[in-house]
């Protein structure tokens, strides 16, 4: 695989992409922000570059001599007040990085998009696939809106500038190295520890092992077709929120919540949290309007294309949940 650059390398997915690239013998350079949490990269044989997608002058030096770019970096914040920062990173930053990649003449770009750019299935009995596109006008929040726009931008550069890019769209990965944690990781952690009093009745996700997602990135660089998009999910991973919670609670030997609240009640709580409580506490909202809007839908997807064309691994779901719960136990020990 020669020399690769991984942006967002210290994040949950990015740190696994780094490890997967090292496993296939690549020389890995990582692009991280100075002062960011870099514990996920401790002890790895990597080259460090410091910069940010919002600082275009840092991108060209990071790409010097690079064969493959994995763009995993993104501003992941579901709160509505994060829109300006999300647009600056996810759209403007992606544009700046791709133009720099064209100047650097990289052989391949693998861009980490999101199933937010696909949207939920059009009907309850269907699974959404890569042929479907979500509209930014109907996006639940700024993260989803900007991920749709950034992927559209990338495909336009493939057409107009011959950018040698492939898009991968992870579903809801869980597993080790989820430090923050992600919203799905928080769900697993809280369910396993018995600290979840209720859940949203209508919600559903496609759960996949984060290590499978990372291997999907590597295989996309090798086997992915330029201009194509691939859902990185699990063929058996379409689970209701209740099923996800019950699995995690069973592993953690905790009691599953029995209260299923309607999305309308959760939405009211999110409005209060996002516009009042989190501002008073000067912290990120625990419940966001965008998160509840997503929870109104069952985010079920068909990953068959990636399984067929990218040999996407399908780690057993029992192992996937066990690995995730074990990680959070280790983190809290």
C-alpha positions in Angstrom: 0.0 0.0 0.0 3.1 2.3 0.2 2.6 5.6 1.9 -0.7 6.7 3.3 -2.1 9.7 5.1 -5.0 9.4 7.5 -6.8 12.5 8.6 -8.9 12.3 11.8 -6.4 9.5 12.8 -6.8 9.9 16.5 -10.6 9.4 16.4 -12.6 6.3 16.8 -12.7 5.1 13.2 -9.5 6.9 12.2 -7.4 5.1 14.8 -8.6 1.7 13.6 -7.9 2.7 9.9 -4.3 3.6 11.0 -3.9 0.1 12.6 -5.5 -1.6 9.6 -3.1 0.2 7.2 -0.1 -0.8 9.4 -1.3 -4.4 9.3 -1.0 -4.5 5.5 2.5 -3.0 5.6 1.8 0.6 4.8 3.9 3.5 5.9 1.4 5.7 7.8 1.4 9.4 8.3 -1.3 10.9 10.5 -2.8 14.4 10.4 -3.9 15.5 13.8 -4.6 18.8 15.5 -2.0 20.1 18.0 -3.3 19.7 21.5 -5.9 17.0 20.5 -6.4 13.8 22.4 -3.9 11.4 20.8 -4.1 8.4 23.2 -5.6 6.2 20.5 -2.3 6.4 18.6 0.1 5.8 21.5 3.0 3.5 20.7 2.2 3.1 17.0 5.1 3.3 14.4 3.7 6.3 12.5 4.8 9.7 11.2 3.1 12.8 12.6 1.9 15.8 10.8 0.0 18.6 12.5 -2.8 20.5 11.0 -6.5 20.9 10.5 -8.9 20.7 7.6 -9.8 24.3 8.4 -6.2 25.4 8.0 -5.5 24.9 4.2 -1.8 25.8 4.5 -1.2 22.7 6.6 -2.7 20.2 4.1 -0.2 20.3 1.2 2.9 19.5 3.3 1.0 16.6 4.9 0.2 15.2 1.5 3.8 15.4 0.2 4.9 12.0 -1.0 1.6 10.3 -0.2 0.1 7.6 -2.4 -3.3 7.0 -0.7 -5.3 9.5 1.3 -7.9 8.3 3.9 -10.0 11.3 4.8 -11.7 10.2 8.0 -11.7 13.7 9.7 -15.1 15.3 10.4 -16.7 17.6 12.8 -19.1 15.2 14.6 -21.5 17.3 16.7 -25.3 16.8 16.4 -26.2 20.0 18.2 -27.7 22.8 16.1 -25.4 25.5 17.4 -22.4 23.6 15.8 -23.6 24.3 12.2 -21.0 26.9 11.3 -18.1 24.8 12.6 -19.5 21.6 10.9 -19.8 23.4 7.6 -16.3 24.9 7.9 -14.7 21.4 8.6 -16.9 19.0 6.7 -17.6 21.0 3.6 -15.0 23.7 3.2 -12.3 21.6 4.8 -13.1 18.6 2.6 -12.9 20.8 -0.5 -9.5 22.2 0.5 -8.2 18.7 1.2 -9.4 17.2 -2.1 -7.9 20.1 -4.1 -4.6 19.6 -2.2 -4.8 15.8 -3.0 -5.2 16.7 -6.7 -2.2 18.9 -6.6 -0.2 16.1 -4.8 -1.3 13.6 -7.5 -2.2 10.9 -5.0 -3.2 7.6 -6.5 -6.4 7.1 -4.5 -8.6 8.9 -2.1 -10.9 7.0 0.3 -13.4 9.5 1.8 -15.3 8.6 4.9 -18.9 9.8 4.3 -21.8 8.7 6.4 -25.1 6.8 5.9 -26.6 10.2 6.8 -25.9 10.9 3.1 -28.3 8.1 2.2 -31.0 8.6 4.7 -33.5 6.1 6.2 -35.3 3.5 4.0 -38.1 5.0 1.9 -40.6 2.4 3.3 -40.7 0.3 6.6 -40.2 -3.0 4.8 -37.1 -1.8 2.7 -33.4 -1.5 3.4 -31.7 1.7 2.2 -28.7 1.2 -0.2 -26.1 3.2 -2.1 -28.6 4.2 -4.9 -30.5 6.4 -2.4 -29.5 10.0 -1.6 -30.7 12.1 1.3 -31.6 15.7 0.8 -29.7 18.4 2.8 -32.9 20.3 3.0 -34.4 17.6 5.1 -31.3 16.7 7.2 -32.0 16.2 10.9 -29.1 18.4 11.9 -25.9 20.2 10.8 -23.7 17.1 10.9 -26.0 15.2 8.6 -26.5 18.2 6.3 -22.8 18.8 5.9 -22.0 15.1 5.4 -24.5 15.1 2.5 -22.9 18.2 1.0 -19.4 17.0 1.4 -20.0 13.8 -0.4 -21.8 15.6 -3.2 -18.8 17.8 -3.4 -16.5 14.8 -3.7 -18.5 13.2 -6.5 -18.5 16.5 -8.4 -14.7 16.6 -8.2 -14.5 13.0 -9.4 -16.5 14.1 -12.5 -15.0 17.5 -13.1 -11.3 17.0 -12.0 -10.9 13.2 -12.2 -10.3 12.9 -8.5 -9.5 9.2 -8.0 -11.9 8.9 -5.0 -14.1 6.2 -3.5 -16.6 7.0 -0.7 -17.3 4.6 2.2 -20.3 5.1 4.4 -20.1 3.5 7.9 -23.4 2.7 9.6 -23.2 2.5 13.5 -19.7 1.1 14.4 -19.0 -0.1 18.0 -15.9 -1.5 19.6 -12.6 -0.6 21.2 -11.0 2.9 21.3 -14.3 4.8 21.5 -13.0 7.3 23.9 -15.5 10.2 23.7 -17.7 8.0 23.3 -19.8 8.2 20.1 -23.6 8.3 20.6 -23.9 4.6 19.8 -21.0 3.9 22.1 -22.7 5.8 24.9 -25.8 3.7 24.3 -23.8 0.5 24.7 -22.0 1.8 27.8 -25.1 3.0 29.5 -27.1 -0.1 28.7 -24.3 -2.4 29.9 -24.0 -0.5 33.2 -27.7 -0.4 33.8 -27.8 3.4 33.8 -30.4 3.8 31.0 -33.9 4.5 32.4 -35.7 4.5 29.0 -35.4 4.4 25.3 -37.1 5.8 22.2 -39.6 3.2 20.9 -39.2 3.8 17.2 -35.4 3.9 16.8 -33.2 1.4 15.0 -29.6 1.2 13.8 -27.3 -1.0 11.7 -24.5 -2.1 14.1 -21.1 -3.2 12.8 -17.7 -3.9 14.4 -15.4 -0.9 14.0 -12.5 -3.1 13.0 -14.6 -4.4 10.0 -15.2 -0.7 9.1 -11.5 -0.1 9.1 -10.7 -3.1 6.9 -13.5 -1.8 4.6 -11.5 1.4 4.2 -8.3 -0.5 3.3 -10.1 -2.7 0.9 -11.8 0.3 -0.7 -8.4 1.7 -1.5 -7.4 -1.5 -3.3 -10.7 -2.7 -4.8 -13.2 0.1 -4.7 -14.3 1.6 -8.0 -13.6 5.3 -8.5 -16.7 7.4 -8.1 -18.6 4.6 -6.2 -20.0 4.6 -2.7 -20.1 1.6 -0.3 -22.1 1.1 2.9 -19.9 -0.3 5.6 -22.3 -2.2 7.7 -23.4 -5.7 8.9 -25.8 -7.9 7.0 -27.4 -9.0 10.3 -26.8 -5.7 12.1 -30.2 -4.0 11.5 -31.5 -3.9 15.1 -34.1 -1.9 17.0 -32.9 0.2 19.8 -34.6 -2.2 22.2 -32.6 -5.2 20.7 -29.3 -3.2 21.0 -30.0 -2.3 24.6 -31.0 -5.8 25.6 -27.8 -7.3 24.0 -25.6 -4.8 25.8 -27.4 -5.2 29.1 -27.2 -9.0 29.0 -23.4 -8.8 28.5 -23.1 -6.3 31.3 -25.5 -8.4 33.5 -27.6 -5.3 33.9 -31.4 -4.8 33.9 -32.8 -3.5 30.6 -35.0 -0.4 30.7 -38.6 -1.3 30.5 -39.9 2.2 29.7 -40.3 3.0 26.0 -41.0 6.7 25.4 -42.5 8.2 22.2 -40.3 10.3 20.0 -42.4 13.4 20.8 -41.5 13.2 24.5 -37.8 12.7 23.6 -38.0 15.7 21.2 -39.3 18.0 24.0 -36.5 16.9 26.3 -33.9 17.5 23.6 -35.2 21.0 23.0 -34.9 21.8 26.7 -31.4 20.2 26.9 -30.0 21.8 23.7 -31.4 25.3 24.2 -31.3 25.6 27.9 -29.7 23.0 30.2 -26.5 22.5 28.2 -26.0 26.2 27.7 -26.4 26.8 31.5 -24.0 24.0 32.2 -21.6 25.1 29.4 -21.3 21.5 28.1 -22.4 19.5 25.1 -26.1 18.5 25.2 -26.7 14.9 26.2 -29.9 14.9 24.0 -29.9 16.7 20.7 -32.8 17.6 18.4 -31.0 16.0 15.5 -30.4 12.8 17.5 -34.1 12.5 18.4 -35.1 13.2 14.7 -32.8 10.3 13.8 -34.4 8.2 16.5 -37.8 8.6 14.9 -36.5 6.5 12.0 -35.1 3.0 11.7 -31.7 3.5 10.1 -31.6 0.1 8.4 -29.2 -0.5 5.5 -28.1 -3.1 3.0 -24.3 -3.5 3.0 -24.3 -6.2 0.3 -22.3 -4.1 -2.2 -19.4 -3.7 0.1 -19.5 -7.3 1.2 -19.4 -8.4 -2.5 -16.9 -5.9 -3.9 -14.7 -5.0 -0.9 -14.8 -8.4 0.9 -16.1 -6.4 3.9 -15.7 -8.6 7.0 -18.8 -9.5 9.0 -17.7 -10.1 12.6 -20.3 -12.1 14.6 -22.6 -9.7 16.4 -22.1 -11.5 19.7 -18.4 -10.8 19.5 -19.0 -7.3 18.3 -21.1 -6.4 21.4 -18.8 -8.3 23.7 -15.8 -6.3 22.4 -17.7 -3.0 22.8 -18.8 -3.7 26.4 -15.4 -5.0 27.4 -13.8 -1.8 26.1 -16.1 0.4 28.2 -15.4 -1.8 31.3 -11.7 -1.4 30.8 -12.1 2.3 30.3 -14.0 2.7 33.6 -11.7 0.4 35.6 
